[in-house]
Amino acid sequence: TLAKLLFNKLCAKFEYTCFLTKSMFKGDTKEERDRIVSSSLYHYGKQVLQRGGTWEKTLMQKKLLFVLDDFDNDMHVELLQDVVNVNGCANSRYIVTSRDKHILNQLEFAECECYVFDVKFLNPKSSTKLFMSYAFPYPTEPMPSLKEWVHNIVVKCDGLPLTLEVIGTYLKTKDKESIWIQCFQALDEAENVVSLDEKLWAKLRVSYDRLGSQ
């Protein structure tokens, strides 16, 4: 989400832009990487249709905003290094998001200044605001009996935006206190999972497991 916001804010300042996500990659060959970059390349907001040449020739010494979201394997490292080396423009910007610092530490660019920003969890106030925007869209207000459970459930979401959105959406229109209590108990059970990724999925499953058969 932050990568998209930053990209949308900056893209008008760059001649070429490219926003890639991990889900776009179906293979790990160079041909696949070239195809994805070529099909995701924009020139002042208009998609670049490659005729003949390659993206390497197109991007050489051009002011580029390049974003790679959910960067998590060696193929992504190779792709970013290829783009940086081919582009060679001092005014370009390369932005990657990742949950794996080890992958980020593999990056070495002699002529680039590199910065790593740790994205923190949302604080309690922001967490509550985000949760409420999904569970009780304005002007809806929670019933008095649910206000305590709003606080309890927000705490169990650990400041993770995706969990807050998913659980908030699930509890929207649910006005029975018993449903909120069951949701809280299920989130509490997910706390026993050690791995952050597994804990996230365990909490997201709380809403999935309560879907009807349809």
C-alpha positions in Angstrom: 0.0 0.0 0.0 2.8 2.4 0.9 4.6 1.5 -2.3 1.5 2.3 -4.4 1.0 5.6 -2.6 4.6 6.6 -3.1 4.6 5.6 -6.7 1.4 7.6 -7.4 2.9 10.6 -5.7 6.2 10.5 -7.6 5.3 9.1 -11.0 4.6 12.4 -12.8 8.2 13.6 -12.1 9.8 10.7 -14.1 10.0 10.2 -17.9 9.6 6.4 -17.5 7.9 4.4 -14.8 7.5 0.7 -14.0 5.6 -0.9 -11.1 6.2 -4.7 -10.6 4.7 -7.1 -8.1 5.8 -10.6 -7.2 2.5 -12.0 -8.5 3.4 -11.0 -12.0 6.2 -13.5 -12.2 5.2 -16.9 -13.4 8.7 -18.2 -14.1 12.4 -17.4 -13.3 13.9 -17.1 -16.8 15.5 -14.0 -18.3 12.9 -14.1 -21.1 10.1 -14.0 -18.5 11.7 -11.1 -16.7 12.2 -9.2 -19.9 8.5 -9.8 -20.9 7.2 -8.5 -17.6 9.4 -5.3 -17.6 8.5 -4.6 -21.2 4.7 -5.0 -20.6 4.8 -2.8 -17.5 6.8 0.1 -18.8 5.1 3.6 -19.1 6.3 6.8 -20.7 4.7 9.8 -19.1 1.7 7.7 -18.2 1.2 6.0 -21.5 2.1 2.3 -21.9 5.2 1.7 -24.0 4.5 -0.8 -26.8 7.8 -2.5 -27.6 8.3 -2.9 -31.3 11.5 -4.6 -32.2 14.0 -3.3 -29.6 14.2 -4.3 -25.9 13.5 -2.4 -22.7 17.2 -2.1 -22.2 17.6 0.2 -25.2 14.4 2.1 -24.1 15.6 2.8 -20.6 19.3 3.6 -21.2 20.1 6.9 -19.5 16.4 7.8 -19.0 14.9 9.2 -15.8 13.2 6.1 -14.3 10.9 5.4 -11.3 11.1 1.6 -10.8 9.2 -0.2 -8.1 9.4 -3.9 -7.2 6.9 -4.9 -4.6 7.3 -7.9 -2.3 11.0 -8.5 -3.2 11.9 -11.9 -1.8 14.2 -14.0 -4.0 17.5 -14.1 -6.0 15.6 -13.6 -9.3 14.3 -10.2 -8.0 17.9 -9.3 -7.0 19.2 -10.1 -10.5 16.3 -8.1 -12.1 16.9 -5.0 -10.0 20.6 -5.1 -10.7 20.0 -5.5 -14.4 17.7 -2.5 -14.4 20.1 -0.3 -12.4 23.1 -1.2 -14.5 21.3 -0.7 -17.8 19.5 2.5 -16.8 22.6 4.2 -15.5 20.7 7.5 -14.8 21.7 9.4 -11.6 18.2 10.9 -11.4 16.4 7.6 -11.4 14.8 6.1 -8.3 14.5 2.4 -7.4 12.1 1.3 -4.7 11.6 -2.2 -3.3 9.5 -3.5 -0.5 10.4 -6.7 1.3 9.8 -8.7 4.4 13.3 -10.2 4.2 16.2 -8.0 5.2 18.7 -10.7 4.1 17.5 -10.2 0.5 17.9 -6.4 0.8 21.4 -6.8 2.2 22.5 -8.7 -1.0 22.1 -5.5 -3.0 25.3 -3.7 -4.0 25.2 -0.7 -6.2 28.5 1.3 -6.4 27.0 4.4 -7.9 23.7 4.5 -5.9 22.9 5.8 -2.5 20.8 3.1 -0.7 18.5 3.5 2.3 16.5 0.9 4.2 13.3 2.1 6.0 11.8 -0.2 8.6 8.0 0.1 8.3 6.5 0.0 11.8 3.2 -1.4 13.0 0.3 1.0 13.3 0.0 2.6 16.7 -3.2 2.0 18.8 -4.9 5.2 17.6 -4.3 4.6 13.9 -5.2 0.9 14.3 -8.5 1.8 15.8 -9.3 4.4 13.2 -8.5 1.9 10.4 -10.5 -0.9 12.0 -13.5 1.4 12.6 -13.5 2.6 9.0 -14.2 -1.0 7.9 -16.3 -2.3 10.7 -18.4 0.9 11.2 -18.3 3.1 8.1 -19.4 6.7 8.8 -21.9 7.5 10.2 -22.4 4.1 11.8 -21.5 3.8 15.4 -20.9 0.6 17.5 -23.5 -0.4 20.0 -22.5 0.3 23.6 -22.1 -3.5 24.3 -19.5 -3.7 21.4 -17.3 -0.8 22.3 -15.2 -2.9 24.7 -14.7 -5.6 22.1 -13.6 -3.0 19.5 -10.7 -2.2 21.7 -9.9 -5.9 22.5 -10.0 -7.0 18.9 -7.9 -4.1 17.7 -5.2 -5.1 20.2 -5.2 -8.6 18.9 -4.6 -7.4 15.3 -1.1 -6.3 16.4 -1.2 -3.1 14.3 -1.1 -5.0 11.0 -3.2 -3.1 8.4 -4.3 -6.1 6.4 -5.6 -7.9 9.5 -7.4 -4.8 10.7 -9.0 -4.4 7.3 -10.0 -8.1 6.9 -11.4 -8.5 10.5 -13.1 -5.1 10.4 -14.8 -6.1 7.1 -15.9 -9.4 8.5 -17.4 -7.8 11.6 -19.3 -5.1 9.6 -23.1 -5.4 10.2 -22.4 -8.0 13.0 -24.3 -6.7 16.0 -24.4 -9.8 18.1 -21.9 -9.6 21.0 -21.5 -13.4 20.9 -20.0 -13.1 17.3 -17.5 -10.5 18.5 -16.5 -12.7 21.5 -16.0 -15.7 19.2 -13.8 -13.6 16.9 -11.8 -12.3 19.8 -11.2 -15.8 21.1 -10.1 -17.1 17.6 -7.7 -14.2 17.3 -6.4 -15.0 20.8 -5.7 -18.6 19.8 -3.7 -17.4 16.7 -1.4 -15.6 19.2 0.2 -19.1 19.9 1.7 -19.2 16.4 5.4 -18.3 16.6 6.2 -17.2 13.0 5.0 -13.7 12.0 3.9 -14.9 8.6 2.0 -17.9 10.0 0.5 -15.7 12.7 -0.8 -13.3 10.1 -2.4 -16.1 8.1 -3.9 -17.6 11.2 -5.6 -14.3 12.0 -6.8 -13.8 8.5 -8.3 -17.3 8.6 -10.6 -16.2 11.4 -12.8 -14.4 9.0 -12.5 -17.1 6.3 -13.4 -20.0 8.6 -16.7 -18.2 9.4 -17.9 -17.8 5.9 -21.1 -19.6 4.9 -21.0 -22.5 2.4 -22.0 -20.1 -0.5 
